[in-house]
């Protein structure tokens, strides 16, 4: 790929990645409620799902995703259910001041990471996005070097987008010192996560 095509792809993907949606809502909400580590874990899972779909679309393997449509739908339902469960926990758990909150545990981070992967692999719009986008930026001889170039752009873009969301949410979280405020923020975050889960269930049902 030439530099002009790569730059055009970067701009198009940045608009896609930065636009409001369930993933960005969840990144902000998880950062507010549990800390930056959980926001980054969800962002990493999102990135992993995006790179998998990039490979499927770029190398003409999107038919695999279509043949596994039932598995993808089940993954998406499971991920949405977990988001709704997290929303319930945020609404009902005792508020904890950030400084006294327990450190992020590997199990919680792994679950957050895998949930993001499941939701992105189960998103029926992901392969359509790449199948519609890639032909305008790649030629007929798409190779591993082109894939790595696109993957590099995606990784850098996601670092900027996810990092920006986590930084903003982290700054807001650092201001929470009163349990009543923490409870309100938790419930706002829980509402955002719950709405994201409901939106995912709705779009999955209607696709």
C-alpha positions as CSV (number, residue, x, y, z in Angstrom):
1,X,0.0,0.0,0.0
2,X,1.2,3.5,-0.7
3,X,1.4,6.2,2.0
4,X,-1.6,8.1,0.6
5,X,-3.9,5.0,0.8
6,X,-2.7,4.2,4.3
7,X,-3.3,7.8,5.5
8,X,-6.8,7.7,4.0
9,X,-7.5,4.4,5.7
10,X,-6.2,5.8,9.0
11,X,-8.6,8.8,8.8
12,X,-11.6,6.6,7.9
13,X,-10.8,4.1,10.7
14,X,-10.3,6.9,13.2
15,X,-13.8,8.2,12.5
16,X,-15.1,4.7,12.9
17,X,-13.2,4.0,16.1
18,X,-13.9,7.3,17.8
19,X,-17.6,7.5,17.0
20,X,-20.0,7.0,20.0
21,X,-21.0,3.4,20.5
22,X,-21.3,0.5,23.0
23,X,-17.5,-0.2,23.1
24,X,-16.5,3.4,23.9
25,X,-19.4,3.7,26.4
26,X,-18.2,0.6,28.1
27,X,-14.6,1.7,28.2
28,X,-15.5,4.9,29.9
29,X,-17.9,3.2,32.3
30,X,-15.5,0.5,33.3
31,X,-12.8,3.1,33.9
32,X,-15.1,5.2,36.1
33,X,-16.3,2.2,38.1
34,X,-13.2,0.0,38.4
35,X,-10.2,2.0,37.2
36,X,-8.1,2.5,34.1
37,X,-6.8,-1.1,34.0
38,X,-10.3,-2.3,33.3
39,X,-10.8,0.3,30.6
40,X,-7.6,-0.7,28.9
41,X,-8.5,-4.4,29.2
42,X,-11.8,-3.8,27.4
43,X,-10.0,-1.7,24.8
44,X,-7.5,-4.4,24.3
45,X,-10.3,-7.0,23.7
46,X,-11.9,-4.6,21.2
47,X,-8.6,-4.3,19.4
48,X,-8.1,-8.1,19.3
49,X,-11.6,-8.6,17.8
50,X,-11.0,-5.9,15.2
51,X,-7.7,-7.4,14.1
52,X,-9.3,-10.9,13.7
53,X,-12.0,-9.5,11.5
54,X,-9.4,-7.5,9.5
55,X,-7.7,-10.8,8.7
56,X,-10.9,-12.5,7.7
57,X,-12.0,-9.7,5.5
58,X,-8.5,-8.9,4.0
59,X,-7.7,-12.5,3.0
60,X,-11.2,-13.4,1.7
61,X,-12.2,-15.5,4.7
62,X,-15.3,-13.6,5.6
63,X,-17.3,-16.7,4.5
64,X,-15.9,-18.4,7.7
65,X,-17.7,-15.8,9.8
66,X,-20.9,-16.3,7.9
67,X,-20.8,-20.1,8.3
68,X,-20.2,-19.6,12.0
69,X,-23.1,-17.1,12.3
70,X,-24.8,-19.1,15.2
71,X,-21.6,-19.1,17.2
72,X,-21.1,-15.4,16.6
73,X,-24.7,-14.6,17.7
74,X,-24.2,-16.7,20.9
75,X,-21.0,-14.9,21.7
76,X,-22.7,-11.6,21.2
77,X,-25.6,-12.6,23.5
78,X,-23.2,-13.8,26.1
79,X,-21.2,-10.5,26.0
80,X,-24.4,-8.4,26.2
81,X,-25.6,-10.5,29.2
82,X,-22.4,-9.9,31.0
83,X,-22.6,-6.1,30.4
84,X,-26.1,-6.1,31.9
85,X,-24.8,-8.1,34.8
86,X,-22.1,-5.5,35.4
87,X,-24.7,-2.8,35.2
88,X,-26.7,-4.6,38.0
89,X,-23.6,-4.9,40.1
90,X,-22.8,-1.2,39.8
91,X,-26.3,-0.2,40.8
92,X,-26.3,-2.5,43.9
93,X,-22.8,-2.7,45.2
94,X,-21.5,-0.5,48.1
95,X,-19.7,2.6,46.9
96,X,-15.9,2.4,47.4
97,X,-13.6,5.4,47.3
98,X,-11.1,4.9,44.5
99,X,-8.0,5.1,46.7
100,X,-9.4,2.3,48.9
101,X,-10.6,0.1,46.1
102,X,-8.9,-3.2,45.8
103,X,-6.3,-3.6,43.0
104,X,-7.3,-5.0,39.7
105,X,-7.3,-8.8,39.7
106,X,-6.2,-10.9,36.7
107,X,-9.5,-12.8,36.6
108,X,-11.5,-9.6,36.4
109,X,-9.3,-8.2,33.7
110,X,-9.3,-11.4,31.7
111,X,-13.1,-11.5,31.8
112,X,-13.3,-7.9,30.7
113,X,-10.9,-8.6,27.9
114,X,-12.7,-11.7,26.7
115,X,-16.1,-10.0,26.9
116,X,-14.9,-7.3,24.5
117,X,-13.6,-9.9,22.1
118,X,-16.9,-11.8,22.2
119,X,-18.9,-8.7,21.5
120,X,-16.7,-7.7,18.6
121,X,-16.6,-11.2,17.0
122,X,-20.4,-11.4,17.4
123,X,-21.0,-8.0,15.7
124,X,-22.6,-8.7,12.3
125,X,-21.6,-5.2,11.1
126,X,-17.9,-5.7,11.5
127,X,-17.3,-7.9,8.4
128,X,-19.6,-5.6,6.4
129,X,-17.5,-2.6,7.5
130,X,-14.3,-4.1,6.3
131,X,-15.6,-5.6,3.1
132,X,-17.0,-2.2,2.2
133,X,-13.9,-0.3,3.3
134,X,-10.9,-2.4,2.2
135,X,-11.5,-2.4,-1.6
136,X,-11.1,1.3,-1.7
137,X,-7.7,1.2,-0.1
138,X,-6.0,-2.0,-1.2
139,X,-5.2,-3.4,-4.6
140,X,-5.9,-6.8,-6.1
141,X,-2.6,-8.2,-4.8
142,X,-3.1,-7.9,-1.0
143,X,-0.3,-9.5,0.9
144,X,0.9,-10.0,4.5
145,X,2.9,-6.7,4.3
146,X,-0.4,-4.8,3.5
147,X,-2.1,-6.6,6.4
148,X,0.7,-5.6,8.8
149,X,0.6,-2.0,7.6
150,X,-3.2,-1.8,8.2
151,X,-2.9,-3.6,11.5
152,X,-0.2,-1.1,12.6
153,X,-2.5,1.8,11.7
154,X,-5.4,0.2,13.6
155,X,-3.3,-0.5,16.7
156,X,-2.0,3.1,16.8
157,X,-5.5,4.5,16.2
158,X,-7.0,2.3,18.9
159,X,-4.2,3.3,21.4
160,X,-5.1,7.0,20.8
161,X,-8.9,6.5,21.0
162,X,-8.9,4.1,23.9
163,X,-6.2,6.0,25.7
164,X,-8.2,9.2,25.3
165,X,-11.4,7.7,26.7
166,X,-9.5,6.1,29.6
167,X,-7.6,9.3,30.4
168,X,-10.8,11.5,30.5
169,X,-12.7,8.9,32.6
170,X,-9.6,8.4,34.8
171,X,-9.4,12.2,35.5
172,X,-13.1,12.2,36.4
173,X,-12.6,9.2,38.7
174,X,-9.7,10.8,40.5
175,X,-12.1,13.6,41.7
176,X,-14.4,11.1,43.4
177,X,-13.9,11.4,47.2
178,X,-17.4,11.3,48.7
179,X,-19.3,7.9,48.9
180,X,-22.6,9.6,47.7
181,X,-20.8,10.9,44.6
182,X,-19.2,7.5,44.0
183,X,-22.6,5.8,44.2
184,X,-24.0,8.3,41.7
185,X,-21.1,7.8,39.3
186,X,-21.4,4.0,39.6
187,X,-25.0,4.2,38.7
188,X,-24.4,6.5,35.8
189,X,-21.7,4.1,34.6
190,X,-24.0,1.1,35.3
191,X,-26.7,2.8,33.2
192,X,-24.3,3.4,30.4
193,X,-23.1,-0.2,30.4
194,X,-26.7,-1.6,30.7
195,X,-27.8,0.5,27.8
196,X,-24.9,-0.7,25.8
197,X,-25.8,-4.3,26.6
198,X,-29.5,-3.7,25.7
199,X,-28.5,-2.0,22.4
200,X,-26.3,-5.0,21.6
201,X,-29.2,-7.4,22.3
202,X,-31.5,-5.3,20.2
203,X,-29.2,-5.0,17.2
204,X,-28.4,-8.7,17.4
205,X,-32.1,-9.6,17.4
206,X,-32.9,-7.4,14.4
207,X,-30.0,-8.6,12.3
